[in-house]
Amino acid sequence: MITMMKYLAFSKTRIRLELFYKFNFLSSFFAALVIFFVEYFLWNAIYSGSGKDELAHLTFFSVFSYILFGNILRKLLGDGVDERIGESYRDGSIVLDKIKPVLLPFRYLFDDLGRGLLQAAVISIPLVSVFLFKAGDVISFQQVMLFIVMAGFAYLIFFILNFILGLVSFWTGSIIGIYMLKMACMSILSGLYIPLEFYPEWLLKLTYVFPFRAIYYLPVSAMMKSYSLEEGLLLILQQLAWVTVLLVLCISLQRAAFKKLTVQGG
């Protein structure tokens, strides 16, 4: 219990820090709203121009649900902790972090979780209000619970992946290239901007090879489709498989990284 409170302190501190810089926080909030409405009107124009009720077997309301809850998930995920780990390695502060009486992965996890939960909660207020106004009682309680559970696992996969990429910078000496590659893969292979139903078959198959689909598409698709309980559990098992694979890789890589720790510039 004491250990958990110790790590929760990092979340509370991060929340206070986010709220302290009000201009940055509000700028990020309004930018997210602008992005949502741009996506909404873009897809509305696409469906209106097509003259069809469905595209790629998806109605406009399905895509509307996808982009709305996708924007909430984006705020939860953020950009990842890989940049922070890379910068800590570059300036030498990783050494001080390592000797503190806390486990380094959990420190980064709870710190970023405070940011993610705050930003997701705040953006949810206007977006969910818009959704309820437009959707009424179309969405079931099971869909909402499935989305919440899968969003939690998505965050965990994304965090472990970013922690791994941050550790890779111990060998490369820089995180910039790794970060840009990650964001490019995330944009294409996760369904970040376009639901995977619109992808050509060869690209759709490629999304199964990497964890990005489990990070973004799977949880958001729970609000776009009416999965049965069995289908939902199978999707969660896919996420758990990625958590297991990445966790094993992360533990092995962390041991190797700290063994060869030679900090640049400090």
For each residue, the residues with C-beta under 8 A, 3 or more apart:
1: 4 5
2: 5 6
3: 6 7
4: 1 7 8
5: 1 2 8 9
6: 2 3 9 102
7: 3 4 10 11 102 106 107 109 110
8: 4 5 11 12 110
9: 5 6 12 13
10: 7 13 14 107 110 111 114
11: 7 8 14 15 110 111 113 114 117
12: 8 9 15 16 114
13: 9 10 16 17 111 114
14: 10 11 17 18 111 112 114 115 118
15: 11 12 18 19 114 115 117 118
16: 12 13 19 20
17: 13 14 20 21
18: 14 15 21 25 114 115 118 119
19: 15 16 22 25 118
20: 16 17
21: 17 18 24 25
22: 19 25 26
23: 26 27
24: 21 27 28
25: 18 19 21 22 28 29
26: 22 23 29 30
27: 23 24 30 31
28: 24 25 31 32 119
29: 25 26 32 33 119 122 123
30: 26 27 33 34
31: 27 28 34 35
32: 28 29 35 36 71 74 75 123
33: 29 30 36 37 123 126 127
34: 30 31 37 38
35: 31 32 38 39 71
36: 32 33 39 40 67 68 71 127
37: 33 34 40 41
38: 34 35 41 42
39: 35 36 42 43 67 71 193
40: 36 37 43 44 64 67 68
41: 37 38 44 45
42: 38 39 45 46
43: 39 40 46 47 60 63 64 67
44: 40 41 47 48 60
45: 41 42 48 49
46: 42 43 49 50 55
47: 43 44 50 52 55 60 63
48: 44 45 51
49: 45 46
50: 46 47 55
51: 48
52: 47 55
53: 59 60
54: 57 58 59
55: 46 47 50 52 58 198
56: 195 197 198
57: 54 197
58: 54 55 62 63 195 197 224
59: 53 54 62 63
60: 43 44 47 53 63 64
61: 64 65 134 135 138
62: 58 59 65 66 224 225
63: 43 47 58 59 60 66 67 195 224
64: 40 43 60 61 67 68 134
65: 61 62 68 69 131 135 139 223 224
66: 62 63 69 70 195 220 221 223 224
67: 36 39 40 43 63 64 70 71
68: 36 40 64 65 71 72 127 130 131 223
69: 65 66 72 73 127 131 147 219 220 223
70: 66 67 73 74 192 216 220
71: 32 35 36 39 67 68 74 75 123 127
72: 68 69 75 76 120 123 124 127 128
73: 69 70 76 77 120 151 154 216 219 220
74: 32 70 71 77 192
75: 32 71 72 78 116 119 120 122 123
76: 72 73 116 117 119 120 151 155
77: 73 74 80 116 154 155 158 215 216
78: 75 112 115 116 119
79: 83 183
80: 77 83 158 159 161 162 165 179 182
81: 84 85 108 112 159 162 163 166
82: 85 86 162 163 165 166 169 175 178 179 182
83: 79 80 86 87 166 175 179
84: 81 87 88 108 166
85: 81 82 88 89 94 108 162 163 166 167 169 175
86: 82 83 89 90 166 169 174 175 176 178 179
87: 83 84 90 91 175
88: 84 85 91 93 94 97
89: 85 86 92 94 166 169 170 175 263 264
90: 86 87 169 173 174 175 264 265
91: 87 88 265 266
92: 89 95 96 263 264 265 266
93: 88 96 97 266
94: 85 88 89 97 98 261 263
95: 92 98 99 261 263 266
96: 92 93 99 100
97: 88 93 94 100 104 107
98: 94 95 104 258 261
99: 95 96
100: 96 97 107
101:
102: 6 7 106 107
103: 106 107
104: 97 98 107 108
105: 108 109 163 250 254
106: 7 102 103 109 110
107: 7 10 97 100 102 103 104 110 111
108: 81 84 85 104 105 111 112 159 163
109: 7 105 106 112 113 159
110: 7 8 10 11 106 107 113 114
111: 10 11 13 14 107 108 114 115
112: 14 78 81 108 109 115 116 159
113: 11 109 110 116 117 155
114: 10 11 12 13 14 15 18 110 111 117 118
115: 14 15 18 78 111 112 118 119
116: 75 76 77 78 112 113 119 120 155
117: 11 15 76 113 114 120 121
118: 14 15 18 19 114 115 121 122
119: 18 28 29 75 76 78 115 116 122 123
120: 72 73 75 76 116 117 123 124
121: 117 118 124 125
122: 29 75 118 119 125
123: 29 32 33 71 72 75 119 120 126 127
124: 72 120 121 127 128
125: 121 122 128 129
126: 33 123 129 130
127: 33 36 68 69 71 72 123 124 130 131
128: 72 124 125 131 132
129: 125 126 132 133
130: 68 126 127 133 134
131: 65 68 69 127 128 134 135 139
132: 128 129 135 136
133: 129 130
134: 61 64 130 131
135: 61 65 131 132 138 139
136: 132
137:
138: 61 135
139: 65 131 135 143 144 223
140: 143 144 226
141: 144 145
142: 145 146 229 232
143: 139 140 146 147 222 223 226 227
144: 139 140 141 147 148 223
145: 141 142 148 149
146: 142 143 149 150 222 227 232 235
147: 69 143 144 150 151 219 220 222 223
148: 144 145 151 152
149: 145 146 152 153 236
150: 146 147 153 154 218 219 222 232 235 236 239
151: 73 76 147 148 154 155 219
152: 148 149 155 156
153: 149 150 156 157 214 219 236 239 240 243
154: 73 77 150 151 157 158 214 215 216 218 219 239
155: 76 77 113 116 151 152 158 159
156: 152 153 159 160 243
157: 153 154 160 161 211 214 215 239 242 243 246
158: 77 80 154 155 161 162 215
159: 80 81 108 109 112 155 156 162 163
160: 156 157 163 164 243 246 247 250
161: 80 157 158 164 165 182 211 215 246
162: 80 81 82 85 158 159 165 166 182
163: 81 82 85 105 108 159 160 166 167 250 254
164: 160 161 167 168 246 249 250 253
165: 80 82 161 162 168 169 175 178 179 182
166: 81 82 83 84 85 86 89 162 163 169 175
167: 85 163 164 170 250 253 254 257
168: 164 165 171 172 178 253
169: 82 85 86 89 90 165 166 172 173 174 175 178
170: 89 167 257 260 261
171: 168 257 260
172: 168 169 175 177 178
173: 90 169 264
174: 86 90 169 177 178
175: 82 83 85 86 87 89 90 165 166 169 172 178 179
176: 86 179 180
177: 172 174 180 181
178: 82 86 165 168 169 172 174 175 181 182
179: 80 82 83 86 165 175 176 182 183
180: 176 177 183 184
181: 177 178 184 185
182: 80 82 161 162 165 178 179 185 186
183: 79 179 180 186 187
184: 180 181 187 188
185: 181 182 188 189 190 210 212
186: 182 183 189 190 192 212 215 216
187: 183 184 190 192 193
188: 184 185 192 203
189: 185 186 206 207 210 212 213
190: 185 186 187 207 212 213 215 216 217
191: 194 195 196 199 207 213 216 217 220
192: 70 74 186 187 188 216
193: 39 187
194: 191 198 199
195: 56 58 63 66 191 198 217 221 224
196: 191 199 204 207 213 217
197: 56 57 58
198: 55 56 194 195
199: 191 194 196 203 204 207
200: 203 204
201: 204 205
202: 205 206
203: 188 199 200 206 207
204: 196 199 200 201 207 208
205: 201 202 208 209
206: 189 202 203 209 210
207: 189 190 191 196 199 203 204 210 212 213 217
208: 204 205 213
209: 205 206
210: 185 189 206 207 213
211: 157 161 214 215 242 246
212: 185 186 189 190 207 215 216 217
213: 189 190 191 196 207 208 210 216 217 218
214: 153 154 157 211 217 218 238 239 242
215: 77 154 157 158 161 186 190 211 212 218
216: 70 73 77 154 186 190 191 192 212 213 219 220
217: 190 191 195 196 207 212 213 214 220 221
218: 150 154 213 214 215 221 222 235 238 239
219: 69 73 147 150 151 153 154 216 222
220: 66 69 70 73 147 191 216 217 223 224
221: 66 195 217 218 224 225 227
222: 143 146 147 150 218 219 225 227 232 235
223: 65 66 68 69 139 143 144 147 220
224: 58 62 63 65 66 195 220 221
225: 62 221 222
226: 140 143
227: 143 146 221 222 231 232 235
228: 231 232
229: 142 232 233
230: 233 234
231: 227 228 234 235
232: 142 146 150 222 227 228 229 235 236
233: 229 230 236 237
234: 230 231 237 238
235: 146 150 218 222 227 231 232 238 239
236: 149 150 153 232 233 239 240
237: 233 234 240 241
238: 214 218 234 235 241 242
239: 150 153 154 157 214 218 235 236 242 243
240: 153 236 237 243 244
241: 237 238 244 245
242: 157 211 214 238 239 245 246
243: 153 156 157 160 239 240 246 247
244: 240 241 247 248
245: 241 242 248 249
246: 157 160 161 164 211 242 243 249 250
247: 160 243 244 250 251
248: 244 245 251 252
249: 164 245 246 252 253
250: 105 160 163 164 167 246 247 253 254
251: 247 248 254 255
252: 248 249 255 256
253: 164 167 168 249 250 256 257
254: 105 163 167 250 251 257 258
255: 251 252 258 259
256: 252 253 259 260
257: 167 170 171 253 254 260 261
258: 98 254 255 261
259: 255 256
260: 170 171 256 257
261: 94 95 98 170 257 258
262:
263: 89 92 94 95 266
264: 89 90 92 173
265: 90 91 92
266: 91 92 93 95 263
